[in-house]
Amino acid sequence: MLDFSPQPYDWAAGFQHWLAIMVVAGVAAFVSALFISILALGFAGPYHVLVHLKGAVADFVGTSPRRCLAIAKLTFLEALRRKTLLVFVVFAVLFLFAGWFLSDVTDDAQLQVKNYVSFVLRTISWLILPVVLLLSCWGLPEDIRLRSLHTVVTKPVRRHEIVLGRILGFSAIGALVLGAMSLVGYFWINRQLPQSMKSQLTARVPIYGSISFLNNEGSQVEKGINVGDENMFRSFIEGNTKSRAIWDFANVDVSRFDQDRLVLESTLSSFRTYKGNIEKQLMCQYTLVNPKTNLRVPLAPFEVNEFRRNVYDVLAENRNVLQDPDGKTVDLIKDLVQDGALRVEVACLSSAQFLGMANPDLFIRLPDQPFASTYFKSIFNIGLMMVMVVVLGVVAGCFLKGPVATMLVAFVVIVGKLAHGFVVSLVTGDVQYNPNIRMQGRGMFEALYRIPTHLTPGVELQDSFFSRLIHVLDNIELNGLYVIHFLFPNFGLFDTTQYSANTFDVPWSAALLPSIATTLAYILPWILIGYFSLRIRELEAK
C-alpha cells in the first residue's frame, strides 16, 4: 500500500525551470563578482573577472580524460588505504543480528517481505552515505594541509580536472562498496525468507488512473467523505447509495495484458458504523465503463480484504463471460477498452458502511517483473544520491576545511532528506505530499503578531495598514526563502524503498527520471563552484 500518488515527471518543464534558474544565478554571480572585484581592486577588477572567465573556458575545452582518470585512480587507492572497506564489518554485524529480530516476526507474507526489503535498503543507504561524506569532505582539505596538492598543481593539471578526478575516485570506491552490499543484501533477503513467502517477492507493474468521486446523490465532488481521519489522503464512499469512486485510465496498452486478461488490484479501507457480522467483510462491486460509448458492464461483487490486496481477474471472476445490463455479451478488449481508455467505478454494497480509497489504491496490474528489477532500481537511486553527496563534499572541500565542510554537507543532506517537504510547504503554502493541508499564517512577522494576540491560524487578520505591512514584509521574507530552498536538493526523491518494499516495480517516469534529472541539475553548477573556488584561492596550508 502506497501512501502517496506517483506522478509522472515532466522533464521538459523541469529543464526549462532549471535553465531559467541557471541563467538568473549566472547573471547574479557575474554581477556580484564585478561588484566585489571593483571594491577589492578598483577599476582593474572587471578585467581580472574576464581573465578568469576566459581561463575557465580554455580549461574546460582542454579537459584531459587521461589526467582525470589518473587522479581518480590515486583517489581510489587513497580511499582503500584509509580502510574504507571496513564499513563491511558494520554491515555484516547488522545482518548477523538482524535475523534474530526480523525472522518469523509475523505470519503475514506481505508484511514480512516489506520488513526485510525495507531493512536492507535503509541499512545500505544509511551506511554508504556517511562513508562517502567523510571521504569527500576531508580529501582535498587534507591534501592542502599536507601540501601534497601543491605537487599536483605544479604539473600540467587544470583545477577542474582535480575536482573531476576526486569525484570519479570517491564515486568509484562508493560504487564498489554499494555494489557489494547490494548483492549481499539481495541474497540475504532470498535466503532469509521462508519458502512459503518467496512467491510474494516480486515486482508488480501497475497502470494508475485518475480518481474522482460521486456523492450520495450521484453528483460530482472533489473528495469523498471524511470519516474523521486527520490525514485526508484517503476518503470514503457510503455503502448502498449512489456514492462512487471512479478511476479513469488512459493510454492502456492491451498488448501488455497477460493473455488479454484484465486484472484489477486494489487495497481498500473499511469503516464500519456498526459492528454487524465482524467475520464478514464489506461487499464491493466494480463496474467497467467505456468512457466514449458509455457502455456499462457491472461485475460480480466481492468481499473486501481490508489492509490486504484484492486481486480481481475480470474474466475469471465472471466465468469468462461479460454481459451488459441488457444481457448482450461484451468483448472485454474491443468493446470496453477503446483507444486505450477505460473507466472503473467502485461501489460499496454494504448499507451504512464505508469504503476508503486514494488514487494509488486501485490499478490495472500488468504481468509481474522479477524482484531483482525493483530491488536494483532502488540501489541505482541510492547510487545517484551517493554521487550527489560525493560531488557536494568535494566541492565543499575546495573552499572549506574538513570539519566545516562535513558539517555543511551533513546539514544540506539532512534538510534535503528530512525537511525538504516542510521547506516547500513553508514557501508555497501547500504541503508537498498532502495538498489538502494549507499552512496559514506562515510568515515570521505574522506569526510574531499572532502569538501575543492569541490569534489562531484559521482566523484571518483584519484588513488594515498594519496587516498589509505585515503581509508585505512576509512576502519579502518568503520570496527570499523561496530562492534559498533551491540550494537544497530533494533527497527524498532518491528513496524508492516504498516501491520495492511493497513489491512494486520502481517506475521510470515517476521515480528514476526525476532522480537522474535532479542529479544532473545539481552536480553541474556544483562542479563550476568547486573549479572557481580552487582557481581563485591560495593553496597554502593553515
LUMKE-905632 format. One line per 2 residues: their letters; for each residue x, y, z of C-alpha. Coordinates in steps of 0.25 Angstrom, whole numbers, padded with zeros to 4 digits, m for minus. Example, Ala and Ser with C-alpha at 12.3 -4.5 7.8 and 13.67 -1.06 7.14 Angstrom:
2
AS	0049:m0018:0031  0055:m0004:0029
This chain:
542
ML	0000:0000:0000  0006:0013:m0004
DF	0003:0026:0004  0006:0035:m0008
SP	0001:0037:m0022  0012:0034:m0032
QP	0013:0046:m0042  0020:0045:m0056
YD	0032:0055:m0057  0030:0066:m0067
WA	0045:0067:m0072  0042:0078:m0082
AG	0036:0087:m0071  0047:0083:m0061
FQ	0058:0086:m0071  0052:0100:m0074
HW	0051:0103:m0059  0066:0099:m0057
LA	0070:0107:m0069  0063:0119:m0064
IM	0069:0117:m0050  0083:0115:m0056
VV	0082:0128:m0065  0077:0136:m0053
AG	0088:0130:m0044  0099:0132:m0054
VA	0095:0147:m0056  0095:0149:m0041
AF	0108:0143:m0039  0115:0151:m0050
VS	0109:0164:m0045  0113:0160:m0031
AL	0127:0157:m0036  0129:0170:m0043
FI	0124:0178:m0031  0133:0171:m0021
SI	0145:0172:m0031  0143:0187:m0032
LA	0143:0188:m0017  0155:0180:m0016
LG	0164:0184:m0028  0157:0197:m0033
FA	0154:0198:m0048  0164:0187:m0051
GP	0155:0177:m0044  0146:0175:m0056
YH	0158:0172:m0065  0162:0161:m0055
VL	0148:0155:m0055  0148:0154:m0070
VH	0162:0148:m0070  0157:0137:m0060
LK	0145:0134:m0069  0154:0133:m0081
GA	0163:0124:m0074  0151:0115:m0069
VA	0146:0113:m0084  0160:0110:m0088
DF	0162:0100:m0077  0148:0092:m0079
VG	0151:0092:m0094  0165:0086:m0092
TS	0160:0075:m0082  0169:0063:m0082
PR	0161:0050:m0079  0174:0043:m0076
RC	0178:0053:m0065  0164:0052:m0059
LA	0165:0037:m0059  0179:0037:m0053
IA	0175:0046:m0041  0163:0037:m0040
KL	0172:0025:m0039  0180:0031:m0028
TF	0168:0036:m0020  0162:0021:m0021
LE	0175:0015:m0015  0176:0026:m0005
AL	0162:0023:0000  0166:0008:0001
RR	0178:0012:0009  0168:0019:0019
KT	0161:0005:0021  0148:0010:0015
LL	0144:m0005:0013  0143:m0007:0028
VF	0129:m0002:0026  0126:m0016:0022
VV	0129:m0020:0036  0118:m0012:0042
FA	0109:m0017:0030  0112:m0031:0033
VL	0109:m0029:0048  0096:m0023:0045
FL	0092:m0034:0036  0097:m0045:0046
FA	0087:m0040:0057  0076:m0035:0048
GW	0071:m0049:0046  0068:m0050:0061
FL	0059:m0039:0061  0053:m0040:0047
SD	0051:m0055:0046  0037:m0060:0048
VT	0032:m0047:0053  0019:m0049:0046
DD	0012:m0059:0038  0007:m0049:0028
AQ	0016:m0051:0016  0013:m0037:0010
LQ	0018:m0031:0023  0030:m0040:0025
VK	0035:m0036:0011  0033:m0022:0014
NY	0041:m0023:0027  0052:m0030:0020
VS	0053:m0021:0008  0052:m0008:0016
FV	0063:m0012:0026  0073:m0016:0015
LR	0071:m0003:0006  0071:0006:0018
TI	0083:0000:0024  0090:0001:0011
SW	0086:0016:0010  0090:0020:0024
LI	0103:0013:0024  0108:0017:0010
LP	0105:0032:0011  0113:0035:0024
VV	0125:0028:0018  0126:0035:0005
LL	0122:0048:0012  0134:0047:0021
LS	0144:0043:0010  0139:0054:0000
CW	0139:0065:0011  0153:0062:0016
GL	0160:0058:0003  0164:0072:m0003
PE	0166:0079:0011  0175:0068:0015
DI	0183:0069:0002  0184:0084:0004
RL	0188:0083:0019  0199:0073:0016
RS	0203:0081:0003  0202:0068:m0006
LH	0193:0076:m0015  0204:0086:m0017
TV	0212:0076:m0025  0199:0073:m0033
VT	0196:0087:m0037  0211:0089:m0042
KP	0208:0079:m0053  0200:0082:m0065
VR	0187:0079:m0058  0175:0088:m0058
RH	0168:0091:m0046  0155:0085:m0051
EI	0162:0072:m0054  0166:0071:m0039
VL	0151:0073:m0036  0146:0063:m0046
GR	0157:0053:m0043  0153:0054:m0028
IL	0139:0052:m0031  0141:0040:m0040
GF	0151:0033:m0030  0141:0035:m0018
SA	0129:0031:m0026  0137:0018:m0031
IG	0140:0014:m0017  0126:0017:m0013
AL	0121:0009:m0024  0129:m0003:m0020
VL	0124:m0003:m0006  0110:m0001:m0011
GA	0110:m0012:m0021  0116:m0022:m0011
MS	0106:m0018:0000  0094:m0019:m0010
LV	0098:m0033:m0015  0099:m0038:0000
GY	0086:m0031:0003  0079:m0037:m0009
FW	0084:m0052:m0006  0081:m0049:0009
IN	0066:m0046:0006  0065:m0058:m0003
RQ	0071:m0067:0008  0064:m0062:0020
LP	0050:m0062:0015  0043:m0075:0017
QS	0040:m0083:0004  0025:m0081:0006
MK	0027:m0066:0005  0036:m0065:m0007
SQ	0024:m0064:m0016  0022:m0050:m0011
LT	0036:m0046:m0015  0032:m0040:m0028
AR	0031:m0026:m0035  0017:m0023:m0039
VP	0015:m0014:m0051  0003:m0004:m0049
IY	m0005:0005:m0058  m0010:0016:m0050
GS	m0022:0025:m0053  m0028:0038:m0048
IS	m0039:0037:m0037  m0051:0045:m0036
FL	m0064:0043:m0027  m0079:0044:m0027
NN	m0086:0047:m0014  m0099:0040:m0009
EG	m0108:0048:m0019  m0099:0044:m0031
SQ	m0093:0058:m0033  m0078:0060:m0036
VE	m0070:0064:m0024  m0055:0067:m0022
KG	m0053:0057:m0010  m0061:0046:m0003
IN	m0066:0046:0011  m0057:0049:0023
VG	m0059:0039:0034  m0051:0047:0044
DE	m0037:0044:0039  m0027:0055:0041
NM	m0020:0052:0028  m0030:0053:0017
FR	m0021:0045:0007  m0032:0035:0007
SF	m0046:0038:0006  m0059:0029:0007
IE	m0071:0025:m0001  m0084:0021:0006
GN	m0090:0008:0004  m0103:0005:m0003
TK	m0104:0019:m0009  m0101:0026:m0022
SR	m0087:0029:m0016  m0076:0024:m0025
AI	m0061:0025:m0026  m0057:0026:m0041
WD	m0044:0023:m0047  m0041:0028:m0062
FA	m0029:0020:m0068  m0023:0026:m0081
NV	m0013:0020:m0091  m0016:0006:m0086
DV	m0007:m0003:m0095  m0015:m0016:m0096
SR	m0004:m0023:m0103  0003:m0024:m0090
FD	m0008:m0031:m0083  m0006:m0046:m0079
QD	m0014:m0054:m0090  m0024:m0042:m0091
RL	m0027:m0043:m0077  m0031:m0031:m0069
VL	m0026:m0031:m0055  m0030:m0021:m0045
ES	m0023:m0020:m0032  m0028:m0011:m0020
TL	m0025:m0008:m0005  m0037:m0002:0000
SS	m0040:0002:0015  m0053:m0001:0023
FR	m0060:0008:0032  m0072:0002:0040
TY	m0083:0010:0046  m0088:m0003:0053
KG	m0081:m0016:0056  m0090:m0025:0049
NI	m0084:m0039:0046  m0070:m0036:0049
EK	m0065:m0048:0042  m0072:m0044:0029
QL	m0064:m0033:0020  m0071:m0022:0013
MC	m0076:m0024:m0001  m0071:m0016:m0013
QY	m0074:m0016:m0027  m0067:m0012:m0040
TL	m0074:m0006:m0052  m0066:m0005:m0065
VN	m0070:0007:m0074  m0065:0011:m0088
PK	m0064:0026:m0086  m0067:0028:m0101
TN	m0079:0020:m0103  m0083:0019:m0089
LR	m0085:0004:m0089  m0086:m0001:m0075
VP	m0083:m0015:m0070  m0085:m0018:m0055
LA	m0076:m0029:m0050  m0079:m0039:m0039
PF	m0078:m0034:m0025  m0067:m0038:m0016
EV	m0063:m0037:m0001  m0052:m0026:0002
NE	m0040:m0032:0009  m0037:m0019:0018
FR	m0022:m0016:0018  m0019:m0027:0009
RN	m0018:m0028:m0006  m0031:m0030:m0014
VY	m0027:m0037:m0027  m0039:m0037:m0037
DV	m0037:m0045:m0050  m0049:m0039:m0058
LA	m0050:m0051:m0067  m0048:m0062:m0056
EN	m0058:m0055:m0047  m0069:m0054:m0057
RN	m0068:m0068:m0063  m0061:m0063:m0075
VL	m0074:m0056:m0080  m0076:m0041:m0079
QD	m0090:m0036:m0081  m0097:m0022:m0081
PD	m0110:m0020:m0074  m0118:m0024:m0086
GK	m0111:m0038:m0086  m0103:m0035:m0098
TV	m0089:m0042:m0098  m0078:m0032:m0097
DL	m0063:m0033:m0102  m0054:m0028:m0092
IK	m0043:m0022:m0101  m0051:m0018:m0113
DL	m0064:m0012:m0106  m0059:m0007:m0093
VQ	m0044:m0003:m0095  m0045:0007:m0107
DG	m0033:0015:m0111  m0026:0012:m0098
AL	m0037:0018:m0089  m0045:0010:m0078
RV	m0053:0015:m0066  m0055:0007:m0054
EV	m0066:0010:m0044  m0065:0005:m0030
AC	m0077:0004:m0021  m0079:m0001:m0007
LS	m0091:m0010:m0005  m0092:m0011:0010
SA	m0102:m0002:0016  m0097:0009:0025
QF	m0083:0004:0024  m0072:0012:0017
LG	m0060:0008:0007  m0048:0017:0007
MA	m0038:0019:m0004  m0028:0028:m0011
NP	m0023:0029:m0025  m0012:0018:m0024
DL	m0021:0009:m0017  m0027:0003:m0030
FI	m0019:0000:m0042  m0018:m0009:m0054
RL	m0008:m0020:m0051  0001:m0024:m0063
PD	0010:m0037:m0063  0020:m0036:m0051
QP	0035:m0034:m0053  0045:m0041:m0045
FA	0048:m0035:m0031  0063:m0032:m0035
ST	0057:m0022:m0045  0051:m0013:m0034
YF	0062:m0016:m0024  0074:m0012:m0033
KS	0066:0000:m0038  0065:0005:m0023
IF	0080:0002:m0022  0082:0011:m0034
NI	0075:0022:m0028  0083:0021:m0015
GL	0096:0021:m0024  0091:0034:m0030
MM	0089:0040:m0016  0103:0035:m0013
VM	0109:0043:m0025  0102:0055:m0021
VV	0108:0054:m0007  0121:0052:m0013
VL	0121:0064:m0022  0115:0073:m0011
GV	0126:0068:m0002  0138:0070:m0012
VA	0132:0084:m0015  0131:0088:m0001
GC	0145:0083:0002  0150:0093:m0009
FL	0148:0105:0000  0145:0100:0014
KG	0153:0091:0024  0150:0077:0026
PV	0141:0079:0039  0133:0091:0034
AT	0131:0084:0020  0126:0072:0027
ML	0116:0080:0035  0111:0088:0023
VA	0109:0075:0014  0102:0068:0026
FV	0093:0080:0028  0089:0080:0013
VI	0087:0065:0013  0078:0065:0026
VG	0070:0077:0021  0068:0071:0007
KL	0065:0057:0012  0056:0060:0025
AH	0051:0074:0024  0050:0078:0009
GF	0035:0076:0009  0033:0085:0021
VV	0042:0096:0014  0034:0095:0001
SL	0021:0096:0009  0026:0108:0016
VT	0030:0116:0004  0018:0112:m0005
GD	0007:0110:0006  0004:0095:0001
VQ	0009:0083:0008  0016:0076:m0003
YN	0012:0062:m0001  m0002:0066:0004
PN	m0008:0077:m0004  m0021:0077:0005
IR	m0013:0084:0017  m0011:0098:0016
MQ	m0001:0105:0024  m0007:0118:0029
GR	0000:0129:0036  0013:0124:0031
GM	0021:0137:0031  0030:0141:0042
FE	0024:0155:0044  0010:0150:0044
AL	0014:0139:0054  0020:0149:0063
YR	0007:0157:0063  m0002:0145:0065
IP	0006:0139:0077  0004:0150:0087
TH	m0010:0154:0081  m0015:0139:0083
LT	m0020:0138:0068  m0021:0124:0062
PG	m0016:0122:0048  m0031:0120:0044
VE	m0034:0134:0048  m0032:0144:0037
LQ	m0025:0157:0040  m0034:0169:0039
DS	m0031:0178:0027  m0023:0190:0032
FF	m0010:0197:0029  m0003:0189:0039
SR	m0007:0175:0034  m0004:0180:0020
LI	0010:0184:0024  0012:0170:0031
HV	0008:0163:0018  0018:0172:0010
LD	0029:0168:0020  0025:0154:0020
NI	0025:0153:0005  0039:0159:0004
EL	0044:0149:0014  0037:0137:0008
NG	0042:0141:m0006  0056:0141:m0001
LY	0054:0127:0006  0048:0122:m0007
VI	0061:0125:m0015  0069:0119:m0003
HF	0061:0106:m0003  0066:0103:m0017
LF	0080:0101:m0011  0075:0088:m0004
PN	0073:0076:m0013  0061:0068:m0010
FG	0068:0055:m0006  0054:0049:m0003
LF	0053:0047:m0018  0064:0036:m0017
DT	0057:0028:m0007  0049:0018:m0014
TQ	0048:0008:m0003  0033:0009:m0002
YS	0032:0003:m0016  0042:m0008:m0014
AN	0037:m0012:0000  0022:m0012:m0005
TF	0027:m0021:m0017  0024:m0010:m0027
DV	0033:m0008:m0039  0041:0005:m0038
PW	0034:0013:m0049  0043:0021:m0059
SA	0035:0033:m0061  0031:0035:m0046
AL	0044:0031:m0039  0056:0028:m0047
LP	0055:0040:m0057  0053:0051:m0046
SI	0065:0045:m0039  0074:0046:m0051
AT	0069:0060:m0054  0072:0065:m0040
TL	0086:0059:m0040  0090:0065:m0053
AY	0083:0078:m0049  0091:0080:m0037
IL	0105:0074:m0040  0107:0083:m0052
PW	0107:0096:m0044  0114:0090:m0032
IL	0126:0086:m0041  0127:0100:m0046
IG	0127:0105:m0032  0138:0096:m0028
YF	0146:0099:m0040  0145:0114:m0038
SL	0148:0112:m0023  0161:0105:m0026
RI	0165:0115:m0037  0164:0127:m0028
RE	0169:0122:m0015  0183:0121:m0010
LE	0187:0106:m0007  0195:0110:0006
AK	0194:0101:0018  0187:0107:0030
